[in-house]
Structure formats: C-alpha cells, structure tokens
Amino acid sequence: MTELDVAIRSAEPTEYPLVGELLVRAYDNISDAVIDPDYNRELGDVAGRVDAALVLVALLEGVVVGSITYVDGGPLAELSALHEAEIRMFAVDSTVRGKGIGAALLAACVDLARRDGRERLWLSTSPWMKDAQRLYERFGFRRVPTRDRQEPSSGQMFELWAYLLEPIPEPRSTAQQCTRGGL
C-alpha cells in the first residue's frame, strides 16, 4: 500500500454536491444490493446534515477523494448514546482506494472522539464491505452482533453490522498521522 499526503478538513459548502455525488457513487458500487432511493437522497444531501454532524473530506492535491461524517449525538445518531460518537456515510473514491485515504479519514474521527471525551465510537457496515471491515479492525473496532440490525431497502431487508471502538486509543505516532488542516 502506498500512503499519500492527504489533507483532512471540514467540507466547504461549494464541495457539498461533490461529496454527495462521491457518496452515492461509492455506495451504488459496493455491492449488488439495491440501495434505497431515500438513502441515496440522504447520502447526497450533505447540506442537510452539516448542522447535525461534522462532514469531513479528504483532499488529494486539492481534489475531494473521500468523505466521512462524524456524529456526536443528535438526529443522525443510530447506535451511539450519551458520551459516545458515531461514524456514518464513509466513502473513498474508487480510483484512490488502498492508498491510506480511508485510514486518514477514520483516524480523524478517532481523534475527534478522543478530543470530545467520548467513551465509545460506533459505526455500521454491511456484510459485503470486507475491505472496510479490515480497516475498522486494524483500528481496533470490534463487531458487536447484539447491536446488528436490518432495515428495509427497496423491498428487501438490508443487513447492518455494528462495530465499536472502546476505549478510544491514544493518538497515533506522528509518522502515522495525516495532515488535519481546518480541524
């Protein structure tokens, strides 16, 4: 794996449409499952969630190549409770996967959870997202099957697996950290 110098920061309003398109494209391409049109609209509506969550982007040479949403309570929280945080709507452009961009985005959320004094960091994934699961497990997330759930999606049930990071680890070494301009 070749790691790149990637900048992580809050999404800017001019980037919201690009982030939405990136998320919808990535989720549409991850499996043969049909993503519910309502969820595609939610993925694409970055402007509609920035007041309730922190939408981060990964920039490579000034181009948005990934995004992750950090949820610290509020209406977007699906798994997390008081003193916990959650990661949602996470994607990296397929042309740069495997180059450390997803890890940089995930590390930024772990850093935010630590900074915010959160005890746990949750996320949901689907069974076929094997690459993402390997990344989560490298970071110390573990699956919590008792929190798995199924949601209806386009006439079928969509399986979601719960993953938990507890406790929030200390910061990674300087050599492992990414540039975090704007955080």
Secondary structure, 3 states (H helix, E strand, C coil): CCCCCCEEEECCHHHHHHHHHHHHHHHHHCCCCCCCHHHHHHHHCCCCCCCCCEEEEEEECCEEEEEEEEECCCCCCCCCCCCEEEEEEEEECHHHCCCCHHHHHHHHHHHHHHHCCCCEEEEEECCCCHHHHHHHHHCCCEECHHHCEEEEECCEEEEEEEEEECCCCCCCCHHHCCECCCC
